[in-house]
Amino acid sequence: MAMKWALLMSATALSSVLSFPVNFEFASPVQNVLHINRDRVFGCQVLNDVGPKRSSPSNVILNMAIRIRPGGDHGDMTYMPDNVMRQSGTFAAILQVGGKDCVNDIYVRAPGKWNEIFWYVGKTARCTGTCSDMEAVARQRPLIIEHAARLRPREIGKNFGEGSSLEVWVAPGDSELAVAYNRPDLMMQMAHPDLDTSHIGNIEVGFVGEIYQIGEEGFRTERTLDGRPSKPEIKAGIDRDITADEVEKMMKEKENNIL
């Protein structure tokens, strides 16, 4: 009993450092994770190889805390500060070399009340010569899913955990305006959760998560279960694309109608 209490207290202390609450309420957005002083994590790095071979007392506690987290231990894609920052940096590097053709927009759909809502959660990038768009998502799926759960705790977070039915959907890169317009020719595709990506290194793919500003509603779209718009196409009535401010206003009006 004393050992169990000691481990619980150690996990609580670790969770306060990592902004991962022991009660697993998704109260800490990713921007808090990115500003963690990594040297406070018992002086050890949290990178690719978190496993049994680390045997010091501090690392044993670290490994146990990772395993009891709802997202589990996914190696280099476990939602930990170093992994989040590494994939964000890789995304920027791939984008700089390959441009928009290497990028996809990522949405997550949760079952239940919000099952027609596809929530925009970030972007992936990939080395197109070695990795497909679906493989880029599958390789980084644990990171993407947990980021989505923290971004939308009410709609996605409650469905997060082992065996969850959360779905990741892929759209062309930088296609937010076309999605907001409900363009009928833009069809999203669901990423298969069990796609084999053992041959893909973490330097071949990147992910940058969406971050909300204070008061921001968050971008989402209503879609059918085959990835098509569930609403009629929006016509601006003028020969131009709508502005970002107009998109934000439109999304706020849509959310008010939903709620």
C-alpha positions in Angstrom: 0.0 0.0 0.0 2.8 2.3 0.9 4.5 1.6 -2.4 1.3 2.3 -4.3 0.9 5.6 -2.5 4.6 6.6 -3.2 4.1 5.8 -6.9 0.9 7.9 -7.1 2.6 10.8 -5.4 5.5 10.5 -7.8 3.2 10.4 -10.8 1.4 13.5 -9.4 4.7 15.3 -9.2 5.6 14.4 -12.7 2.3 15.4 -14.1 2.7 18.8 -12.6 6.0 19.2 -14.5 4.6 17.9 -17.8 1.2 19.6 -17.6 -0.4 16.2 -17.9 -2.9 16.0 -15.0 -3.2 12.7 -13.2 -7.0 12.9 -13.4 -6.5 13.2 -17.1 -8.9 16.2 -17.6 -7.6 17.9 -20.7 -7.1 21.2 -19.1 -3.6 22.1 -20.5 -3.4 23.1 -24.2 -0.4 22.3 -26.2 1.0 25.8 -25.8 1.7 25.0 -22.1 3.5 21.8 -23.1 5.8 23.6 -25.5 7.1 26.0 -22.8 8.2 23.3 -20.3 11.7 23.3 -19.0 12.8 19.9 -20.1 15.7 19.8 -17.6 13.1 19.6 -14.8 12.0 16.1 -16.0 14.4 14.5 -13.5 17.3 15.6 -15.7 16.6 13.1 -18.4 15.5 13.6 -22.0 12.1 12.3 -23.2 12.9 11.3 -26.8 12.7 8.2 -28.9 13.6 5.4 -26.5 11.5 5.4 -23.4 11.5 1.8 -22.2 12.6 -0.8 -19.8 16.3 -0.4 -20.5 16.2 2.8 -18.4 16.6 1.6 -14.9 17.5 4.6 -12.6 14.8 5.4 -10.0 13.8 8.6 -11.7 13.5 6.9 -15.1 11.4 4.1 -13.6 9.0 6.6 -12.3 9.0 8.4 -15.6 8.3 5.2 -17.5 5.4 4.3 -15.2 3.9 7.7 -15.4 3.9 7.5 -19.2 2.3 4.1 -19.2 -0.6 5.2 -17.0 -1.4 8.1 -19.2 -4.6 7.6 -21.3 -2.7 7.9 -24.5 -0.2 5.3 -23.6 3.4 4.9 -24.5 4.0 5.4 -28.3 7.8 5.8 -28.3 8.8 8.8 -30.4 5.2 9.8 -31.0 4.1 9.9 -27.3 2.6 13.3 -26.6 5.6 14.6 -24.7 7.3 18.1 -25.1 10.4 16.9 -27.0 8.4 14.8 -29.4 5.9 17.6 -30.0 8.7 20.1 -30.7 10.7 17.7 -32.8 7.7 17.0 -35.2 6.9 20.7 -35.4 10.5 21.5 -36.4 10.5 18.6 -38.9 7.2 20.0 -40.4 8.8 23.4 -40.9 11.9 21.9 -42.5 9.9 19.7 -45.0 7.7 22.6 -45.8 10.6 24.9 -46.6 12.1 22.3 -49.1 9.0 20.8 -50.6 6.4 23.5 -50.3 2.6 23.1 -50.2 2.6 19.8 -52.2 4.1 18.1 -49.1 1.4 19.3 -46.7 -2.1 18.1 -45.8 -4.7 19.6 -43.5 -5.8 17.3 -40.7 -9.3 17.0 -39.1 -10.6 14.8 -36.4 -14.2 13.4 -36.0 -15.7 12.1 -32.8 -18.7 9.9 -32.4 -22.0 10.9 -30.7 -23.5 14.4 -30.7 -20.8 16.0 -32.8 -20.4 13.1 -35.3 -21.0 15.4 -38.4 -18.4 17.9 -37.2 -14.9 17.6 -38.5 -12.5 19.6 -36.3 -9.4 21.1 -37.8 -6.5 20.2 -35.6 -3.3 21.0 -37.6 -1.2 20.0 -40.6 1.1 17.2 -41.5 4.1 17.3 -43.9 6.0 14.4 -45.5 8.9 13.6 -47.7 6.9 12.7 -50.8 9.5 10.4 -52.2 9.3 8.0 -49.3 6.0 8.5 -47.6 2.3 9.0 -48.6 -0.1 11.4 -47.1 -1.9 8.5 -45.3 1.4 7.1 -44.0 2.3 10.5 -42.6 -0.9 10.6 -40.6 -0.6 7.0 -39.4 3.0 7.4 -38.3 2.1 10.4 -36.2 -1.4 9.3 -35.2 -0.9 9.2 -31.4 0.5 12.8 -31.4 -2.4 14.0 -33.6 -5.1 12.3 -31.6 -3.9 13.6 -28.2 -3.4 17.1 -29.5 -7.0 17.0 -30.8 -8.2 15.8 -27.5 -6.5 18.7 -25.7 -7.6 21.2 -28.3 -11.3 20.1 -28.0 -11.7 18.5 -24.6 -15.5 18.7 -24.7 -16.1 17.2 -28.2 -13.0 15.0 -28.7 -11.3 14.6 -25.3 -14.1 12.6 -23.8 -13.6 10.0 -26.5 -9.9 9.9 -26.1 -8.0 6.8 -24.8 -7.2 3.2 -25.7 -9.7 1.7 -28.1 -11.3 5.1 -28.9 -13.3 5.5 -32.0 -11.8 8.9 -33.0 -11.2 9.3 -36.7 -8.5 11.3 -38.5 -9.4 12.8 -41.8 -7.1 14.2 -44.5 -7.6 17.2 -46.8 -5.3 18.9 -49.3 -2.9 21.3 -47.8 -4.0 24.9 -47.1 -7.6 24.1 -48.3 -9.4 25.8 -45.4 -11.1 28.3 -47.7 -12.4 25.6 -50.0 -13.6 23.7 -47.0 -15.3 26.8 -45.6 -17.0 27.3 -49.0 -18.3 23.7 -49.0 -16.7 23.2 -52.4 -18.3 19.9 -53.7 -15.0 18.9 -55.4 -13.1 18.8 -52.1 -13.5 15.4 -50.6 -11.7 14.4 -47.4 -10.3 10.9 -46.8 -10.2 9.0 -43.6 -6.7 7.7 -42.5 -6.6 4.0 -41.7 -5.5 3.7 -38.1 -3.7 0.4 -38.6 -1.5 1.3 -41.6 2.0 -0.1 -41.3 4.5 2.7 -40.9 7.4 0.8 -39.3 9.6 1.7 -42.3 9.1 5.5 -41.9 11.4 7.5 -39.7 10.3 10.4 -37.6 12.5 12.7 -39.8 10.4 11.9 -42.8 7.2 13.3 -41.4 6.1 16.4 -39.4 3.1 17.7 -37.6 2.2 21.1 -36.4 -0.9 21.4 -34.2 -3.6 24.1 -34.4 -3.4 26.6 -31.5 -6.4 28.7 -30.4 -6.0 32.3 -29.5 -8.1 33.7 -26.6 -11.7 33.8 -27.7 -11.1 31.9 -30.9 -13.9 29.5 -31.8 -11.8 27.0 -33.8 -12.3 26.0 -37.4 -14.6 23.0 -38.2 -16.7 21.8 -41.0 -19.9 19.7 -41.4 -19.3 16.6 -43.5 -21.0 13.4 -44.4 -19.4 10.1 -43.4 -17.7 9.8 -46.8 -15.9 13.1 -46.4 -18.2 15.3 -48.6 -19.8 18.6 -47.5 -23.1 18.1 -45.8 -24.2 21.6 -46.6 -24.8 23.4 -50.0 -21.9 25.2 -51.5 -21.6 28.8 -50.3 -21.6 31.4 -53.0 -19.9 34.7 -52.2 -21.9 36.6 -54.8 -18.9 38.4 -56.1 -15.9 37.4 -58.2 -13.4 37.1 -55.4 -12.4 34.8 -52.5 -13.7 35.7 -49.1 -11.3 37.1 -46.6 -10.1 35.4 -43.4 -12.3 37.7 -41.3 -15.3 36.7 -43.4 -14.5 33.0 -42.8 -14.2 33.6 -39.1 -17.5 35.4 -39.0 -19.1 32.6 -41.0 -17.8 29.9 -38.6 -19.1 31.8 -35.6 -22.6 32.0 -37.2 -22.4 28.3 -38.0 -21.5 27.4 -34.4 -24.4 29.6 -33.0 -26.7 27.6 -35.3 -25.3 24.3 -34.0 -25.6 25.2 -30.3 
